[in-house]
Amino acid sequence: MKKPPKHTPLQQQKSGFIFTKHTAKQESIFDRLFGVFQELITHTSGDFDEAINWLHQLDQEYEITTEDYTIDDFIQELKDRGYIREEFQQDGNQGDGQGDGKLAITEKLERALRKRALEQIFGNIKRSGQGNHKTKFIGSGDEQSGDFRNYQFGDAMDQISMTESIKNAQINNGIGDFRLTENDLVVEESMHKSQMSTVLMIDISHSMILYGEDRITPAKKVAMALSELITTRYPKDTLDILVFGNDAWPIKIKDLPYLRVGPYHTNTVAGLELAMDILRRKRNTNKQIFMITDGKPSCLKLPDGRYYKNSNGLDEHIVNKCYMMAAQARKLHIPITTFMIASDPYLQQFVDQFTLANQGKSFYTGLQGLGEMIFTDYDTNRKQKLR
């Protein structure tokens, strides 16, 4: 077990991470601990030992457990339910996997974290059965529109509305001499379904944890919630996630709980280049980029592999490259929505110029409400693009 961190979750109120006493009559001790544990494992980027250390401290403060059910019992139940597993390090001499087992989270817990993030951030959203984007174009699609027309030669049999057709036959021929003819048949119009491809860019430069404010945890919660929303409600959509610091690289959805900030500058250009490269390979026409960042672009990678860095103010060479990337995305019909977690006037000026070059959108936001804002924009964008 690791030593407890210098600052407990109780002291990290700036990040919105505050615990209060909660006594739900129908909630088991496991369920109460599991809810807190999921928050902790997200904040610790998947570090099980550190999360349990914090959980012990919170248990001492709020007396969540009892003599009959301890933290050790909770850990055992996590194992039994398949949320954690033991990982054995290979012995360098024997290679037989023997040694001290370290507890780690499983794919089942990763899915639970995404579902929890969805419920926390998008809890007011009703899940639909189909979950696809509708267009205004009526034709040979795969979702019924509620409009009817006469049958035409070549219409598929599964498009025929038997209820309406039988009704027509009764009206036209009577019940006594019931006949169903071609003239009685009607077809229900269907709506084309379309797809949206989204790339979510997350800034992991060092400033995302500066000044006592944890900005990376809300960002990855948004990413987990958005990925769960898209895979459950809009399964035909695609979501790619990338992170950018000195460089940019894609990450998998399952890697989100483990995401950490690094000692990086902010290479926004690298992130945009990778995002557009990803979207170029998507076949559907509806594409967009969401960018979550809290700082100014301060880094470029030069052709020889070296980095050009300047954290003092807005470097003209770097910001001009950003404007060029924004304009290039516009030519490719890829709107960029920037969520700037900062309020500095000179940064707003940069974001305004960047947004103008792309004809996209920008929001200046704190951490509270970030998830709702991103969902609202996601929903608005697809309606505008697909109608």
C-alpha positions, 0 to 999 in steps of 0.5 A: 500500500502506498502512503496516503497523499499529502492532500486528501479528497476532502481538501480538494474542494476546488476540483468539486470533489466533496464528500458528505454523509449519506445514509440511504436506507436501501443502499448496501455498504458495498454500494455506498463504498463502490460509488465513492471508490469509482470517484477515487479510482478516476481521480487516481488514474486507475491507481488501486492502492492510492484509491484504497488509501483514500477510501480508508481515510474517508471511512475513518471520517464518515464511518462507512463500514462496520465491524461486520463489513470492513474495507478488506471485505469490500476489496474481496467483494470487488474481486468476487464481482470481477471489478479487480484482479491480481496481476503477477509480475514475471520473475526475471529468473523463472518467468513463471509469473510468481511474485507479489500480486498487485491489484488492478481494475478490470474491463468490467470496472472500466465499463462501469466508470463510463456508465457512471460518468454518463449518468453523472453528466448526461443523467437527464438524457433518455436513451432511445432504442435506435440512436441514430441521426435523422436527416430530412431526406425521405426515401429508401432508408431504415427508420419509419417516418410516419408518412404513407404513399401508394405502392409503386413497382419496385418497392420492397415488401417489408416497406408495405404497411399491412395495417393501412393496406388492409384498411384500404382494402376494407374501404374499397372492397367491403368486408363481405367481398374482402380482396387485397389488390395492388391498388390497396397497398400503401408504403410507409416512408422511411428516413435516411440515417446518417453518421457523425464522426467526432474527434475529442482532443484533450490537453494533457499539458502540465497546466491542467493540474496547476494552481491547485485545480484538477482539470484533467479529471473532469476532462476525462469524465466527459470523454468517458461519458461521451464515449458511453453515450455514443456507443449506446445511443448512437452506435453508428457514430464514431468517437476517436480520442486523442491527447496532446502535449509536446506531441499528440497521440490517440488513446483507446476508450478503455485507457481513459481512467488511466489518463494522466497529465505530463510535464508537457507544453501545449502543441495544439497544431500536432493535435489538430493535425492528428485529428484531421488525419483521423477524420480524413479516413472516415467515409461519412461526410459529417465530421467534427472536432471537440478540443478541451484545453486550458492554455495557450499553444506554446509548442511546435515540432520542427521538421528535424524532430526538435521542439520549438517552445515558448511559454511567454505570451502568444508566440506569433509563429505558433499561433499563426500555425494554429490559424492555418490548421483551423482554416485547413479544417474549414476547407475540409468541412470539419468544424472545430468547437473549442472549450477553453477552461480559462478566462484570460483576455489575451487567450480569448482573443486567440480563441476568437481568431482561431474560431473565426478562421475555422468558422467553428464555435468556442466556449469559455467555461469553468469545470462545472457544466463542462459535460453538459455544454459538450453534449449540448453542442454535440447534439446541436451540431448533428442536428445542424449537419444532418437536417 
